[in-house]
Amino acid sequence: MLSAQSEIKSYINAAKEHLKCVSSSRKHNALVDQIYAVADEYNTALQEFKASTR
């Protein structure tokens, strides 16, 4: 999970940097939605992992 966490953080940071270059509000919103979806998916997996190790 720590490896996945590191990869997710790297992805989110790279996507945030890319947002600075996006000029279309539609593309901006789509990328923000994608960032949130990835973060939500990771958080769900993390909760499942924590529940399975208790």
Secondary structure, DSSP 4 states (H G I P E B T S, - for coil): -HHHHHHHHHHHHHHHHHHTT---HHHHHHHHHHHHHHHHHHHHHHHHHHHHT-
